[in-house]
Amino acid sequence: MLELIVVALLIGVAAAMALPRALHRSPRHELTTAAKQLTRNLEQARMRALSAKRLVRVRFDALQNFYTAFMDTTEARSGEIFEEAVEVHEAKIVTHGSLGGLPGVELPRQVRFGAGDASAGPLGEATSDPVLLDNDYVQFNSRGMVTPLGADGVIFLTHEEDPALVAAVTISGAGAFQTWHYRNGNWER
């Protein structure tokens, strides 16, 4: 009986030591998850524009590590967006936080908008700005196309603990998204 208690105690101690390590996500995993979530949210915003037949805008705030989606709520579907909370609720994008009372998505704790150690983007873009979109937003029209037509861009993410860890989400003028990872000086899909 004493041996069983000692064995159970040893298993408990080993589990207590291993559990925090097992629950801790690596910086690479946190960055990959954030990039995939951003891509899914952009796809969701595009699909919302298609299904509602209205203009949807995703606005990025690189300084606050925050983004949110707005939808044209005018009765005439005029394409006007005032970036108000009611437009966020109508856009029906998953929100995980708020900024100044505005619902949206906060990046995970140590993930930031930024290009880290990457000297150029996956398609050769400059990395001086973490959000390479006109006016720091992307808009999808009622057909799911990026407006203005043909506009494209890149959003860079990096991890605070390791600036060599960089991800990018590219947006084509047709509304297609691609997630990239910077490894050993090269971009990979």
Secondary structure as GFF3:
##gff-version 3
##sequence-region A 1 189
A	DSSP	alpha_helix	2	23	.	.	.	ID=ss1
A	DSSP	alpha_helix	27	52	.	.	.	ID=ss2
A	DSSP	beta_strand	56	61	.	.	.	ID=ss3
A	DSSP	beta_strand	66	71	.	.	.	ID=ss4
A	DSSP	alpha_helix	85	91	.	.	.	ID=ss5
A	DSSP	beta_strand	98	99	.	.	.	ID=ss6
A	DSSP	beta_strand	102	103	.	.	.	ID=ss7
A	DSSP	beta_strand	105	106	.	.	.	ID=ss8
A	DSSP	beta_strand	111	113	.	.	.	ID=ss9
A	DSSP	beta_strand	131	132	.	.	.	ID=ss10
A	DSSP	three_ten_helix	134	136	.	.	.	ID=ss11
A	DSSP	beta_strand	137	140	.	.	.	ID=ss12
A	DSSP	beta_strand	146	147	.	.	.	ID=ss13
A	DSSP	beta_strand	153	159	.	.	.	ID=ss14
A	DSSP	beta_strand	162	171	.	.	.	ID=ss15
A	DSSP	beta_strand	177	183	.	.	.	ID=ss16
A	DSSP	beta_strand	186	188	.	.	.	ID=ss17
###
